[in-house]
Amino acid sequence: MVDPSVTAPETGTDSSVWVAERAQLNTQHVETIPFSALSGWDFDPGTGDLRHHTGRFFSVRGLRVRGAGEGAVPEWWQPVIDQPEIGVLGILAKRFDGVRHFLMQAKVEPGNVNGVQLSPTVQATRSNYTRVHRGTPVAYLEYFAGHRGRVLVDVLQSEQGSWFLRKRNRNMIVETDAEVPVHEDFRWFTLDEIRTLLRRDNMVNMDARTVLSCLPGSHGATARAGGASGAGQAFTASLAALSPAAGSAHSMTEVLSWFTEAKAWYGLTAGVVPLTGLPGWHRTSTEIAHDEGGYFRIIAVDVTAPHREVPRWTQPMLAPTSRGLLALLYRTIGDVPHFLVQARAQQGSLDALEIGPTVQCSPDRYRELPPEDRPPYLDHTLTLAARSPDRIRYDHVQSEEGGRFFAAENRYLVAEVEADFPVEAPSRFCWVTLGQLKELLRHSYYLNIEARTLVACVESLG
Amino acid sequence: MVDPSVTAPETGTDSSVWVAERAQLNTQHVETIPFSALSGWDFDPGTGDLRHHTGRFFSVRGLRVRGAGEGAVPEWWQPVIDQPEIGVLGILAKRFDGVRHFLMQAKVEPGNVNGVQLSPTVQATRSNYTRVHRGTPVAYLEYFAGHRGRVLVDVLQSEQGSWFLRKRNRNMIVETDAEVPVHEDFRWFTLDEIRTLLRRDNMVNMDARTVLSCLPGSHGATARAGGASGAGQAFTASLAALSPAAGSAHSMTEVLSWFTEAKAWYGLTAGVVPLTGLPGWHRTSTEIAHDEGGYFRIIAVDVTAPHREVPRWTQPMLAPTSRGLLALLYRTIGDVPHFLVQARAQQGSLDALEIGPTVQCSPDRYRELPPEDRPPYLDHTLTLAARSPDRIRYDHVQSEEGGRFFAAENRYLVAEVEADFPVEAPSRFCWVTLGQLKELLRHSYYLNIEARTLVACVESLG
């Protein structure tokens, strides 16, 4: 245990070395198994839904989706993960020598391609949370459920709207002055240290990324003299100290109106249907898959993780069939960087749509299609990435939630477009500043999880 | 037609006289009929849901509700109105001689106890809205669907969470400099004129109240020297020029955290079930009613309204069985008025709960119950209203939406509590300033419709 004084914690090792060490200690073995080898999970005889016999955790159900508005797919079906409970993703903060540190956990999840990733202090379900007064197995939960400390962030945010049905978690950051014991697999990190890890592949998990994206006023706060390229430096310097409205092309009232208008036009309606007989999908002994092989598969895994509280278990997981591209393009408008975001309808969203990055898709799915059927800006982004490395500010692979998604990796890209890139955009798109995105992040369900990861990526460039 | 110049419109008559005149011209006759006499509406043979044969308008379905958290009713069933489309409630604004005016409509609705009430410029369904480019029968819709003018307000807000399933409408105010023809049944009103009517019973309809509650920065803007009592004057003077955080007992971060915490603890889950066989409810030839006679009834009406586009039609309506009490208590904390609001779980809410007034219930339902089973602050409010008229700032009966609800009247009350009224409140309650409520109203689904009406009522006291 580290001495819990107010002086900087003696962590002993470089942060990335520490994560690598934890990975060596926290080994796990994950094997795909037939559904019949799942323990405690069954297909409901009536609906065919895949669920735990206790009703806990989550279930896999069917979803019928109907599109609305121009260009929408009129109707489709898909499996979806239903996990209605609100969990807590909490990061504990504390100042040492005046510098804010964050208590992060090295956590192994079965879906992680590389085992251990940096996670929030606490990832707790509602069941953990409501039991806190009766003693809880979740370390540090008392800071989040018990109101011990100053709340810096406390907001519900959605998760993958393509795979989850109206899933949301409570994103929290609580700052304490108390003495905090540092348990095994935990370590205090500065924001700089976390951001350095975020500029590598698969080191900072999705839950940590979303919570950190909600931290107010953090952009530019750690701007450094070296490291970034000249263009990157100018970029992050101009992001520093941005108030929400400073130099923005659109006022907040206009941005909010654009979002409301999009909801009125582009809403999807989604309703739960039985998983059995879902049109376009079939079930074998080992997977539920799309008849044409795309999108994702529902599989079952057997997990052995000797260092976790439950050393062995089985569970279903969602395994995407290809890597997604999440790209945020930006350009300066009146000397201020503006990011091109889209109002994106997602079937699992609580209220039809949220704000996503410029490009959010699986490029593989569009390879054979003519340009007019490909998502806007996809081709431009791929060309930029291939031919203009000097315009790429961020280009890393990050994992989605490793407790539900199997080897779900996406390419996250931040790129500066050419000076003659058109400011005019289709009505589903809008140019906004980082300050405006941060202001929206004070509230629920504006930015989707992919956009929140990209906000964290942009902020890592300081 | 009124001359559409920039000088103050010559409306010719006092605003309340004008409404009364319109009421005389816009007569209607509403008669309850058996369900079998409905034209175009049928009970679905499978589910028993009551719906229009075109699938348009709305349907009456069954809802199964499960409570969560301390004190919650564990489970109940009820009919619910399902109207998934997003409509537009739009008020057109224009300055005459520098004074902002609002174009209001005198509109008759079958559920109104008094026929005509003051309504927004436009109440349009999505079907109206999406047809706007092909020519629309809805006057003035082009200002809202066509982006003609400056947007002052554009936000989705929920409607009655006890009676509607996830219903929301787009609340808009658009200001124009164009020449605007004034059609029959329309008239330009100043904010003062509308607020004067709001200080009477059943003159300003629900749709107008919710839209006006979202108008930013309007409190105190029209403070007048006379009219209100001394205490009322001091009250409204101290509301003037309040920024969201000015003098508030809790920061916005704390208020948002309180709301998030409540969602994590008190969420309801609600799922649609067949209307046929709904436990605790029964259907006769003329009504769907609760077995014990409470809550509300679903009825059918025949409407004759010679001056409306469709002069005669039939439709189902929801008729509450008793009058509700919506009360907002306030006291000064550090010289600033603070309102006591609650995080209120409602079965039809999109995300489990919204912020409601201090008291929101049908007092009749609790008359026979012991004090500990009555809602917090109900007894205190009733005693205040009966014995301390000097503490009552607002006490009027207002109607809920007359297109869906039959004779649904509620008593709206704003009262100042005694100086020794405890600041400590149950965790579901929070003291907030008017500035904070107005800041929350920039975003969707914070304040429920009842709280929004009360914000409009408080602002009418200027």
Boltz contact constraints between the chains, C-beta under 6 A:
constraints:
  - contact:
      token1: [A, 86]
      token2: [B, 264]
      max_distance: 6.0
  - contact:
      token1: [A, 151]
      token2: [B, 257]
      max_distance: 6.0
  - contact:
      token1: [A, 154]
      token2: [B, 257]
      max_distance: 6.0
  - contact:
      token1: [A, 154]
      token2: [B, 260]
      max_distance: 6.0
  - contact:
      token1: [A, 155]
      token2: [B, 260]
      max_distance: 6.0
  - contact:
      token1: [A, 156]
      token2: [B, 260]
      max_distance: 6.0
  - contact:
      token1: [A, 170]
      token2: [B, 260]
      max_distance: 6.0
  - contact:
      token1: [A, 170]
      token2: [B, 264]
      max_distance: 6.0
  - contact:
      token1: [A, 257]
      token2: [B, 151]
      max_distance: 6.0
  - contact:
      token1: [A, 257]
      token2: [B, 154]
      max_distance: 6.0
  - contact:
      token1: [A, 260]
      token2: [B, 154]
      max_distance: 6.0
  - contact:
      token1: [A, 260]
      token2: [B, 155]
      max_distance: 6.0
  - contact:
      token1: [A, 260]
      token2: [B, 156]
      max_distance: 6.0
  - contact:
      token1: [A, 260]
      token2: [B, 170]
      max_distance: 6.0
  - contact:
      token1: [A, 264]
      token2: [B, 86]
      max_distance: 6.0
  - contact:
      token1: [A, 264]
      token2: [B, 170]
      max_distance: 6.0
  - contact:
      token1: [A, 350]
      token2: [B, 351]
      max_distance: 6.0
  - contact:
      token1: [A, 351]
      token2: [B, 350]
      max_distance: 6.0
  - contact:
      token1: [A, 443]
      token2: [B, 443]
      max_distance: 6.0
